[in-house]
Amino acid sequence: MTFHILTLFPEMITESTNHSILGRAIRSGKIKINPVNIRDFAVNKHGQVDDAPYGGGAGMVLMAPPVYDAYQHIRVQAAAPSVPVVYLSPQGKVLTQAKAQELSTHKEIILLCGHYEGVDERVLEEIITEEISIGDYVLTGGEPAALVLIDAVSRLVPGVLGKPESHQDESFSGETALLEYPQYTRPAQFMGRDVPEVLLSGHHGKIEAWRREESARRTAEKRPDLIKAPEWKSVQTQ
């Protein structure tokens, strides 16, 4: 899978994706990161890519021509006839596990990282297929949000995680999309706290039932907003 990133700071992307699971996926060829510097398509020799907003106001706005030309540069490279073009914006729909799963089915994605006071609306109308936010807050630029999206989507690409089932029991995953159950490892006792006895029993049926119950309990306590009647009922009756 290839992530094309339109950005003013490509080094933020490359330096942050060379580590851990994502770094191994890149080195093995399962994931490709292609940051494209919008400044390479500046409107003049001074590298100008932004200007004051019409109508006045604080800050600067990314100009339409360099963003569009950078996008066209990627479209020439892209193998797929149609590629999702995502603008990382606090005005977009919040990124969910379901959306990450959907995006992971594409061979290529183009991500646009905004900066300053935003991007000229006309180029957004021309090239963007959807806007995505990583939360209800504002960042200094779109690069951190792009990195979150890249990480969330990449780990769902076949072969990126060591085992295909690694993400199936995680929070927000699976049929019920509840929070993940608690995890324990050695030692069996730590600061007076014991590992739950059922996990030491070797009884897979009881362990599975305990994990379902703990997922439901955790969700009710920590994220009651996630509980929907059909999904909650299915967990409680299993």
C-alpha positions in Angstrom: 0.0 0.0 0.0 1.3 3.5 -0.9 0.7 6.7 1.1 1.3 9.8 -0.9 1.6 12.8 1.4 1.3 16.4 0.3 3.2 18.4 2.9 5.4 21.4 3.6 7.6 19.3 5.9 8.3 15.9 4.3 11.1 15.2 6.9 8.4 15.0 9.6 6.8 12.1 7.7 10.0 10.2 6.8 11.6 10.6 10.2 8.5 9.3 12.0 7.8 6.3 9.9 11.1 4.5 10.0 10.7 2.8 13.3 9.0 -0.2 14.9 6.3 -2.1 13.0 5.7 0.6 10.4 9.4 0.8 9.7 9.7 -2.9 9.2 6.6 -2.8 6.9 8.3 -0.1 4.8 11.6 -2.0 4.6 9.8 -5.2 3.6 7.8 -3.4 0.8 4.4 -3.9 2.3 4.0 -0.2 2.9 5.4 2.7 0.8 5.6 6.3 2.1 5.9 9.0 -0.6 6.0 12.5 0.9 5.8 15.2 -1.8 7.0 18.7 -0.8 4.4 21.3 -1.8 7.2 23.9 -1.9 8.7 22.2 -4.9 5.7 23.6 -6.8 5.9 27.1 -5.5 4.5 30.0 -7.6 7.8 31.9 -7.8 11.6 31.6 -7.2 11.2 32.6 -3.6 9.3 29.4 -2.8 6.0 31.1 -2.1 3.2 28.7 -1.3 1.0 30.9 0.9 -0.6 34.3 0.9 -2.8 36.6 2.9 -6.5 35.6 2.9 -9.0 37.6 0.8 -11.3 39.6 3.1 -8.6 40.0 5.7 -7.8 38.1 8.9 -4.9 36.7 10.8 -2.4 34.2 9.3 -1.8 32.9 5.9 -3.5 30.5 3.5 -1.9 27.8 1.4 -2.4 28.8 -2.3 -4.3 26.7 -4.7 -1.8 26.4 -7.6 1.1 24.8 -5.7 -1.2 22.4 -3.9 -2.9 21.4 -7.2 0.4 21.0 -9.1 1.8 18.8 -6.3 -1.4 16.7 -6.5 -1.1 16.4 -10.3 2.5 15.2 -9.8 1.2 12.4 -7.6 -1.6 11.5 -9.9 0.9 10.9 -12.7 2.8 8.5 -10.5 -0.3 6.7 -9.1 -1.0 3.3 -10.6 -4.7 3.2 -9.6 -7.2 5.1 -11.9 -9.0 6.6 -8.8 -7.3 7.3 -5.5 -8.9 8.6 -2.2 -7.7 12.1 -1.5 -8.0 12.9 2.2 -7.6 16.3 3.7 -6.5 16.2 7.4 -8.8 18.8 8.9 -10.5 19.4 12.3 -13.6 20.0 10.3 -13.6 16.4 9.0 -15.4 13.3 10.3 -13.4 11.8 13.2 -11.2 8.9 12.3 -12.6 5.5 13.5 -11.4 2.0 13.3 -14.1 1.3 10.7 -12.8 4.1 8.6 -9.2 2.9 9.0 -10.4 -0.6 7.9 -12.1 0.9 4.8 -9.0 2.9 3.8 -6.8 -0.2 4.2 -8.5 -1.8 1.3 -7.1 0.8 -1.2 -3.7 0.3 -2.9 -2.9 4.0 -2.7 -4.1 7.0 -0.7 -3.2 10.7 -1.1 -3.1 12.8 2.1 -3.1 16.6 2.2 -1.6 18.2 5.2 -2.8 21.7 5.8 -0.9 24.5 7.5 -1.4 28.1 8.7 -5.0 29.2 8.4 -5.9 26.4 6.0 -6.0 25.8 2.3 -7.6 27.7 -0.5 -11.2 26.3 -0.6 -11.1 26.0 -4.4 -8.4 23.4 -4.6 -10.1 21.4 -1.8 -13.3 21.4 -3.9 -11.3 20.3 -6.9 -9.3 17.4 -5.5 -10.5 16.2 -2.1 -12.7 13.2 -1.7 -13.1 13.4 2.1 -12.0 15.3 5.1 -10.8 13.4 8.2 -10.1 14.6 11.7 -8.2 12.8 14.5 -10.1 14.6 17.2 -11.9 17.8 18.2 -8.9 19.9 18.7 -6.6 22.0 16.4 -3.0 21.1 15.6 -0.2 23.4 14.2 -0.3 21.3 10.9 -1.7 18.3 9.3 1.5 16.1 9.6 0.8 14.7 13.1 -2.7 13.8 12.0 -1.4 12.2 8.8 1.0 10.1 10.8 -1.9 8.9 13.1 -3.9 7.9 10.0 -1.0 6.2 8.4 -0.3 4.1 11.5 -3.9 3.2 12.0 -4.4 2.1 8.4 -1.0 0.4 7.9 -1.4 -2.1 10.7 -4.6 -3.4 9.0 -2.8 -4.1 5.7 -2.2 -7.9 5.3 1.3 -8.9 6.4 2.1 -5.8 8.4 1.4 -7.3 11.8 3.0 -10.6 12.6 -0.2 -12.5 12.9 -3.4 -11.8 10.9 -5.5 -12.1 14.1 -3.4 -9.6 16.0 -5.8 -6.7 15.6 -9.1 -8.6 15.7 -9.5 -8.5 19.5 -8.3 -5.0 20.0 -10.4 -2.0 21.1 -12.9 -0.9 18.5 -12.4 -4.0 16.4 -14.5 -7.1 15.8 -18.2 -7.5 15.5 -19.0 -5.7 18.8 -16.3 -3.0 18.6 -15.9 -2.9 22.4 -12.8 -2.0 24.3 -10.2 -4.7 24.6 -10.0 -6.9 27.8 -7.1 -6.4 30.3 -3.8 -8.1 29.5 -1.3 -9.7 31.9 2.2 -11.3 31.6 4.9 -12.4 34.0 5.4 -12.2 36.9 2.2 -13.8 38.2 2.2 -11.4 41.2 3.2 -7.7 41.2 3.0 -5.4 44.2 0.3 -7.5 45.8 -1.8 -7.9 42.6 -2.3 -11.3 41.2 -3.0 -12.3 37.6 -6.7 -13.4 37.4 -6.8 -17.1 38.2 -8.9 -17.9 35.1 -6.0 -16.9 32.9 -3.8 -19.5 34.6 -6.4 -22.3 34.3 -5.6 -23.3 30.7 -9.4 -23.6 30.1 -9.8 -21.8 26.8 -13.6 -21.7 27.0 -13.5 -20.0 30.4 -10.8 -17.6 29.3 -12.7 -16.6 26.3 -15.9 -16.0 28.4 -13.9 -13.9 30.9 -12.4 -11.8 28.2 -15.9 -11.1 26.7 -17.2 -10.1 30.1 -14.2 -7.9 30.8 -14.5 -6.2 27.4 -18.2 -5.4 28.2 -17.4 -4.2 31.7 -14.5 -2.0 30.6 -16.6 -0.4 27.8 -19.5 0.3 30.2 -17.1 1.9 32.7 -14.7 3.8 30.4 -16.6 4.4 27.2 -20.4 4.0 27.7 -20.9 6.0 24.5 -19.7 3.0 22.5 -22.4 0.7 23.8 -25.2 0.1 21.3 -28.1 -2.1 22.2 -27.6 -4.9 19.6 -23.9 -5.2 20.1 -24.1 -5.0 23.9 -26.8 -7.6 24.0 -24.8 -10.0 21.9 -21.9 -9.8 24.3 -24.0 -10.2 27.4 -25.8 -13.3 26.1 -22.7 -15.2 24.7 
